[in-house]
Amino acid sequence: MLEERFLHYIHGGSFRGKGRNQKPCGDTSSPRAKKAYVFEHDMYYAKESGAWEHGGVSFLDVTKPGKAYGVAYLITEEQLDHLWKEENGGQMPVSGKSWYDHKAELGTMDGYPVLTVTNRRVLEKNEPGERYKDVLMEGLRENYKELSEVEIRSYVESRNR
């Protein structure tokens, strides 16, 4: 995830003046570390987000192996729980009802657990809007400098295939 976008979950505010206004976390300290992280599961787009042109947003399919480019931010448990609530409209998730109802542990990195939030089921796919895809591509450029523009665009465009 693009660092500029991620920090809005911690510090609050709206990303580039668009979309939801995120509440700041009680602990607004910046992440202690950041690393590119390749998930061993596929990413796909689902739901319909009014903040993102009524297009789909990213979910990780933890039901089967795959590959998804991501970023691991070393944050506190309080910050992760805050982010999880913000992704669910400011409420703690309810299994089977919330978009991001599952906190998945995906291994360890440098002695820390790798955690993400997603839906425990595979949801009906929905293509994202152009602005959402642009932000994803910007995040890939920021964190995966070895990827070409063609690889980045192909990756973002192919998630629901």
SVG drawing of the C-alpha trace seen along z (x, -y; Angstrom):
<svg xmlns="http://www.w3.org/2000/svg" viewBox="-24 -18 39 41">
<polyline fill="none" stroke="black" stroke-width="0.4" points="0.0,0.0 1.2,-3.5 2.7,-4.9 0.9,-8.3 -2.4,-6.4 -1.5,-4.1 -0.5,-7.0 -4.1,-8.4 -5.2,-5.4 -2.7,-6.4 -2.7,-10.2 -6.3,-10.7 -7.6,-12.9 -8.7,-12.2 -6.4,-10.9 -5.7,-13.7 -8.9,-15.4 -11.1,-12.6 -13.1,-9.8 -13.7,-9.2 -12.1,-11.3 -10.2,-8.8 -10.2,-9.2 -6.7,-9.5 -5.5,-6.6 -4.9,-7.1 -1.2,-6.3 -0.3,-8.5 3.4,-7.4 4.6,-6.5 5.4,-2.8 8.8,-1.7 9.6,0.1 8.3,0.7 9.2,3.5 7.8,4.9 6.1,8.2 4.8,10.7 1.8,12.5 1.3,16.2 -2.3,15.6 -4.0,13.8 -5.5,10.3 -8.8,9.5 -11.3,6.7 -14.8,6.9 -17.7,4.8 -18.6,1.3 -16.9,-1.6 -18.4,-5.1 -15.0,-6.5 -13.4,-4.9 -15.8,-5.7 -18.2,-2.9 -15.7,-0.4 -14.3,2.7 -11.5,2.6 -8.8,5.0 -9.2,8.2 -6.8,11.1 -8.1,14.6 -6.7,16.6 -8.5,19.8 -5.8,20.8 -2.2,20.2 -1.3,17.4 0.8,14.3 0.0,10.7 2.3,7.7 2.0,5.9 3.8,3.8 4.4,4.8 4.3,1.9 5.6,2.5 2.8,0.9 1.4,1.5 -1.5,3.8 -3.6,0.7 -2.8,-0.8 -3.8,2.4 -7.1,2.6 -7.8,-1.0 -7.1,-0.4 -9.3,2.6 -12.2,0.6 -11.7,-2.2 -11.9,0.3 -15.3,1.3 -16.9,-2.1 -15.4,-2.8 -16.9,0.4 -15.2,3.6 -16.0,6.2 -18.9,8.7 -18.2,12.1 -20.1,12.6 -21.5,9.0 -18.4,6.7 -16.3,6.2 -13.1,6.9 -14.2,9.4 -11.1,11.5 -7.6,10.7 -5.4,13.2 -1.9,14.2 0.2,15.1 3.6,15.9 6.4,13.9 8.9,11.3 12.0,10.4 10.4,12.0 7.1,10.2 3.7,11.7 2.5,10.7 -1.1,9.8 -3.7,8.4 -7.4,7.8 -9.6,9.3 -12.9,11.1 -12.9,14.8 -14.9,15.7 -14.2,15.0 -16.7,12.3 -18.3,11.5 -15.8,9.7 -16.2,6.1 -13.7,4.2 -12.1,1.1 -12.3,-2.4 -9.5,-4.1 -8.4,-6.3 -8.2,-3.2 -6.0,-1.4 -3.8,-4.5 -3.2,-4.6 -2.4,-0.8 0.1,-1.4 1.7,-4.3 2.2,-2.1 3.7,0.7 6.1,-1.9 7.1,-3.1 7.7,0.3 8.7,2.6 11.2,0.6 12.2,3.8 8.8,4.0 8.4,2.4 5.4,0.2 4.0,3.0 4.3,5.5 2.7,3.1 -0.3,2.3 -0.7,6.0 -0.7,7.0 -3.3,4.4 -5.5,5.1 -5.5,8.9 -6.6,9.5 -10.2,10.5 -9.3,12.8"/>
</svg>
